[in-house]
């Protein structure tokens, strides 16, 4: 079958790999849309932690944000049938280790992640997935929207962990896909939400997504927010998020900042009573997130910069890094006859 693989740092190529047959508890799926994100860019540049620590290696078939249609099922599969439209979970836990047994599957000691390390990604004609790592999609949800479920579950899980409520005044730092989805959700859950960022086009989108105000980092007042969502993945933004939180407030860190944070004084968390929450995905939030898209609380359409065929994967990565003007998400379309609206 055809697949799109990162074969070396900076190189994306169409390649041929074997079609994986489903084992008894697995499902074979034909992907429809595959979203690209910053993690995929890190893989392309050879800078992802998965490559540096040896969990992943080239060639790598990427694609962890995706949806598709079932074409074959193993003999032990229940609840999923040929023809079903499904979305796949990125994290595939073992189900047996102590973390899984504690109900913390996202911290599985033998975790593998689709398109990142351990499992083939969805940028191919077919992908094989465990039955337990799929969620069947309702007819009311389009394939394009379904391709946003994977990033959105992290937002939904983060808001749940942070206990966001109607009394909260929220700041979302960052105007990428995660940040804009967080603005959409906060505009429906909290008293107010301000978007804070450095990209003018992103700030305009945040206003359209429900932000009360859009601010540059130096325009936001310290200590003004009961809940801050750090969605940029910048070390500087991490520090700014802590400054923005009010005494007794919460900071939910969704963005992954790999650079050390200069000037961070842990005592500030203690003396100001700030709860600092690390949000590692939202593995248990797929059903709830799907319903939020069906109900119109979350909306994928304003976030789409472009949809390209697999043959233009290199161009898609260029758009993701340099060629966008506003909307943050670029997708690959692996099946033109899927519903898109």
N, C-alpha and C positions, 0 to 999 in steps of 0.2 A: 504494500500500500504506500501511498504518498504521505510524507510528513514534512514538517518544517522544523529544522534543527539548527541550534547554535553549534557550529562545528569548531569554532576557535574564537578567541576574543575578537569582537568586531565583525564576525562573519556569520551570516544567516543564509541557509541554503535549503532548497527543496531536495529531499532525499527519499530513498526507498527502504522500508523496514518491513519485517514480517507482520502479518495480521495476527494479533493475539487472540487465540480461541478462549472462550469463557470456561473457567473451571466450575465445579458443581455449584459453588455459592457466588459466582461472579456473573457479570452482565457485560455484553458487548454493545457499545453505543457508537453511533455516527454523530460526531459533534456538529453543531450548527454555527454557533458563534463562540469565538475565543477572544476575551479581552486581554489587552496588554497593560502592564502596570510598571511602577518603578522597580519592583523586584526583578522583573524580566529584563529591564535595562541593566541592572547590576549584573545579571547573568551574562548578558551580551558583552559587557565591558570586562568580564572576568573578575569582578570585584565582590561578588556575592559571597557571604560567609560559607554557604554550602560548598562552593568551589574551593575556598581557601582552607577549609578543614577536612576536605577529602570526601564529604558525603556525596558530592556530585562531581561529574567529570564530563568532558566533551567527547563525542557529540551528545547534545542534550535536546530532546524534544520537549519544549516548554509548553506552557498553557495550563494555568491553575484556576482561571476564571472562565467558566464555560457552561454551556448547556447542550443538549443533544437529544436524539431519538434512539430508543432501544431497538436493536436489530437481532439480538440473540440472547438467550438466558441459559444459565446452567441448570442442571436437573434439580438442584436443591433450592433454587430461588423461589421466593414467595412474595406476593404483593407487588411485583413488577412484571409487566408483560411486554412482548414485542409490540412496538408501536407507541408505547408510552413515551412522553417527553419527560426528561429528567434533568436535574441539576446535580452536579457532583461536588462532594466535599473535598477540600484540599487536603486536610489532615486525615490520615488513615491510621488510627491507633490500633494497638494489638488486642485490646480488650481484656488482657490477662495480667498485666503488670500491676504493681501496687498502686500507681497513680490512676490507672483505669478503674481498678477496683474501688478506689475512693471516690469515683465519680468525677475525676479530673482528667478526662480523656485528652484534652489539649496539651497536657503535660506528660503524655505517654512516654515511657522510657525507651520504647522501641518504635517511636513514631516515624512514619514516612510521609512525604508530601508530594502530591501529584504535580508533575511538571517542575519540581524543584529538586528533590532527591528521593531516590528509592523507587519511584513509579513514573512511567511514561506520562508525559503531558498530553493535553487535548489538541495540540496543533498537528492533527493527523486525520486521516480518513476515518479511523476507528480508535477508540480507547476502551480498555478493559478495566472495570471497576468492581470492587466488592459490593454485594447487594446492600450491606449495611451502611455504605457511604453514599447512597443515592437518595434523592427525594423526588417523588413524582410531582410534576407540575400541573396545576389546574388549567383548563382550557382558556380561562379568562386572562392568563398571563402570556404576553408575547415572548418570543425567543430573545429578542433584543433586551427586554427588561430582565429576563431570566439570567442573562449573562452578567448582570450586576449583583446578583444575590450573594456571590462569594465575598466581594468586598463589603457589602452592606451588612452581612452577619456580624462582622467585627464591630461596626457602629452600634448595632442593636444590642449586642452583648455588652459593649462598653457602657451604654446608657443604663442598662439594667444593673450592672455591677456598681455603677456610681449612684444608683438610686435617683435618677433624674425625675423631678416632679413639677407640678404646676407652680410651686413657689420659687423655682430656681431661675436665676439670671445667668445665662450661659454665654460663654465665649468659645468660639471655635477658631483655633489657630491653624491656618492653612486652608487653601481653596482648591486642592486637588479633588479627586473622586471621593476619598474618604471624608474630607472636610465638607464638601458640598452635600453629601448624603447626611452628614451630621447636622448641618444647618437645616435641611428639610425636616429631619426628625425632631430637632429641638424646637422648631417653629410650631410644632403641633403638641409637644409635651410640656414645654416650659413656659414661664411667664414671658421671657424674651430671649432672643439670641442675637449676639453681635458676631460678625465675621471679621477676623483679623488676618491680614495677609500683605504680601508685597507685590502681587500681580494685579494690575488694574482690571484686566479682563476677567480674572478670577473673582475679584471683588464685585464686579457687576453681576456675574452669574450668581454669587452668593445673595445679592439683593433680590434677584429674581426667584431664588429658592426659599426666600422667607426671612432673611436677616433683617432685623430692625435697623441696624446701622452697619456700615462697612468702614473699617478703620485700618490705618497703617499701624505697625507695632508701637510707634512712638506717640500715636494719638490716643491709645487706650489708657485708661487711668488705672494705676495699681490698686489692688485690693477691691475691685469692683464686682467680682463675679463669684457666685457660690459654687459654680461648676465650670471648669475649663477643660476643653477637649483639645489635646495637642495632636494635630493630625498632619503636621508638616514633615516630621522626621528630621528636623534640624536641631542641633544641640543648642543653638542660640534661642530658638523658639521654645525649647524645653525650659530654659531659664526664665524666659519672658512669661511663660504660662504660670510658673510658680509665683512670680511677682503679681500677676493679674488676679490670683485667687484671693478672696477675702479671708479674714481670720476665721478658722473653722471650716474653710471651703475644701473642695475636692479638685484634684487634677487627674484626669484620666488620660494616660499616655498611650495613644494608638500608633502614632508615627514612630518608626525605628531609627533613632539617631545613633550611629555607630562611632561618631567622634567623641572623645572625652569632653566633659562639660567643665570648662574653666570657671573658677569663681563660685562653685556650688558649695554652700555652707549647710550641711545637714541639720544644724541646730535651728535653722529658719523653719524647717518643717515642724520641729518640736515646739518652739516658742509661739508660732502662729497656729498651731493645731491643724495643720493641713494634712489631709489624706492623699497620698500619692498612690495611684492605681495603675499597674501595668496591665494592659489589655492584650492578651495573646489570643487573637482570633475569637470567633463566636460559634464554636462547633455545635452547640446545642440550640442554636437560634434559627435554623433554616426554615422551619415551618412558620414561625412568627414573622420572619422577614418576607417570605413569599406573600403572606397575607397583607403586610404593609404595602407592598407593590400593588397587589390586587385592589386594595382599598384606596389607592391614590395618595397615601401618606408619603411614600417614596416614589420618585419619578425619574426614570433613566434618561428620557429624551433630551433634557437640556444639557446633559453631561457628555454627549457623543460628538466627538470632533470628526470622526470619519470611520467608514467601514470599507475594508479593502479585501480583495481575494488573497488566498495564500501565496500566490505567485508574486504578490507585491509586499511580502512580509518585511523585506528590507526597508521599503518605503514607509511601511507602518511604524517601524521603529524610529525612523528619521522624524516622522510626524510627532511621535510621542515625545521625542527629546527636543526637537527644534521647530517643528512646523505647525504647532497648534496656535490658535488665536481664540482663547476663551475656554471652550469645553475641553475637559482633561482626558477623555477616554478614546482610545483607538481600538477597533476590533477587527478581527479577521473573520470573514464569512466563508464557511466551509460547505454551505449548502444553500444555493440561491433560491430554492423553491420553498424555503421555510417562511412561516408568517413573520412579519416584521413590525406590525403595528399593534 
